[in-house]
């Protein structure tokens, strides 16, 4: 089992204090990095578990603290105003995300040329919103994002400097557009067919590479065990099989983005 190092990282956005979390293989040099944004319920146990799981695969992970102070809302009544505050003030939303990204790339374990955004639920919306506004990511993975939170045109992407292909580690990285993976429930009322079509059109117009994976019979929050007890199962519901599929898709996509660091075994195509 790989040894991990974990530490809190204090940072600020304007006058707001945040407390992020860095998790990385012990003693590692700068590594491909996951910029992880929590769901609507804040930087808590589920997010920390994801960070540890990805770090154990060789990635550095920086978990951002968008709500500040490690706030963890306990109910939808608390969540609504927090999300509404970000959607109603996109400049503030971008500022908080950008502050987290800047704190991440300042860490010695982080390769600033190889940072991918990842989020579930509100976190998925956040990494898409950060990339939409020109965030310096070489990719984004959004798991059951609330597409209803996104708005506006996508900017043309900054050229990515992701790692060179396996066997070409000594060469300069090959520039390419950031790549986007979305995993969503086909029946998610927060990612409707029309909203998915709008997202696809925006990504196409801006020149992003993207992949959309849909899971039948699946709604919002399908990766969260807490959603198994939702009073609105037609809106929020845990789907363990598709949660596992989305986890495998995430890890596969990350490895595909950084083939020099995570080459496929011989004979695997």
Secondary structure by P-SEA (a helix, b strand, c coil): cbbbbbbbbbbbcccbbbbbbbbcccccccccccccccccccccaaaaaaaaaaaaabbbbbbbbccccccccccaaaaaaaaaaaaacaaaaaaaaaaaaaaaaacccccccbbbbbbccaaaaaaaaaaaacccccbbbbcccccccccccccccccccccccccccccccccccbbbbbbbbcccccccaaaaaaaaaaaaaacccbbbbbbccccccccccccccccccccbbbbaaaaaaaaaaaaaaaaaacccccccccccc
